[in-house]
């Protein structure tokens, strides 16, 4: 066996493995280009396709020894490095082709011809080609290193490290690999650098996907919130800034027949009220009319029309339904921020922002409607209480006085009448006394005078005592001597809540004992009513009770919620039911005052 056959065979096997891996990388980036349409994926795919031709050429040279294959191996190697460099430039700077760049493409074929067919000195022939290859590879690595510093991308950092080390590895060619050393280990090192480069690009793609999905997920969270905060538009505009290299975003709308920017964040924060012109106006018009994203490299800071344009700008139509009603502009200083995110993603981003804005509008409308209904509800309660006060005064000042006068006259007649007539007048006086007691009870229920005269705690104690006397149920009350000052509406709401609760105990609970507890703390006054009756199982659905015609608890809830408070009714584990009413101390006066308008 020829002793050189063993290294040649091992070298050929390593080259076949490298060809298979390179073909896989070319296929992956061809798929990414077809999926996203991004031009730099096309150039990455072309670079790996050229590298595959380079491996095929060296395999053919190993098999035949022909100088033609060696020549094309050198040419395609240089073109591969230039293709990777161009892909990096398009990726990071969106560089456009210029015919003067053609000179770099001519260097590999020209110098390879000179080196292989005209020069006899190996180092003189190989040196410039190796230096050219290393410089181009270093340049490519430096581009990705600068990019990783700007956008903090792990994929770009890995890519930069692989390319810089690969550039160092190129320098050993004249001294080691071309003289038979490192065979076949030089191929394996090249395979390692290929894989590191390909993985770096894929990690960069995954970083973009992750940030893009994070932006969409955050917007979805905005849609699912109970309601936007006071500056929801600013938060929405900040979501796209999570994308790599994005430095600012602004919302462009048509309001009152005037098209302008209404809000911006980042470098676009001062665009409020400005109107775009030139390339910016054309991009916005195309996006709104066509309903598709528009990219431009001619967008300048609207405040300074003579400034340098941003590295990229994208205009996303904001869709509400199927109609573009606004546009979102995103600008940056590095590149298109959507390396792996195609136009469908951009449309989804615009639709999400449009949906979030529409959700914010609906929520604000709902808040306004709720506030209006709250004012109406509060006004109705006030009118109800005013009517109760009027009836109470009428019964006390007129009807009760008439009954008292009638009683006085009947008393005089009884003194003058004979025995049978006096007895019948006595029964009439008893009926009048019963009627007067009924009027006093009705008057007290209509408008608790103790609440006006003595305050909340004495009025509640009087109500509890009256209930125990009339209802025949043992009632215990725990309360401090005083509670923090409340508005008149809040005190009346708590009084009515206890009144309704005790009434429900008599009607429905079949209880023997009731505990009433009044407490204050943490800015809240709490009223608890517990009984040992039969309860009702679980938490009471006040909405269902209201639909079924039980309006007492529903009215209680309306009063308390109008004050910013809360009502809870539930069964107790040890038996019976529990009503808990909470009214905020500080908000009580302000809520009613604001609601009353």
ABEGO torsion letter per residue (X at the ends): XBAAAAAAAAAAAAAAAAAAAAAAAAAAAAAAAAAAGBAAAAAAAAAAAAAAAAAAAAAAAAAAGBAAAAAAAAAAAAAAAAAAAAAAAAAAAGBBBBAAAAAAAAAAAAAAAAAAAABABAAAAAAAAAAAAAAAAAAAAAAAAAAAAAAGBAAAAAAAAAAAAAAAAAAAAAAAAAAGBGOAAAAAAAAAAAAAAAAAAAAAAAAAAAAAAAAAAAAAAAAABAEBBAAAAAAAAAAAAABBGBABBBBBBBBGGBBBBABBBEAAAAABGBBBBEAAAAAAAAAAAAGBBBBBAABBBAABAABBBBABBBBBBBBBEABBABBBBBBBAABBABAABBAAAAAAAAAAAAAAAAAAAAAAAAAAAAAAAAAAAAAAAAAAAAAAAAAAAAAAAAAAAAAAAAAAAAAAAAAABBAAAAAAAAAAAAAAAAAAAAAAAAAAAABBAAAAAAEAAAAAAAAAAAAAAAAGBBBBBBBBABBBBBBAAAAAAAAAAAAAAAAAAAAAAGBABBBBBBBBEGGBBBBBBBBABAEAEEBBBAAAAAAAGBAAAAAAAAAAAAAGBBBBBBBBAAEEBBBBBBBBAAAAAAAAAAAAX
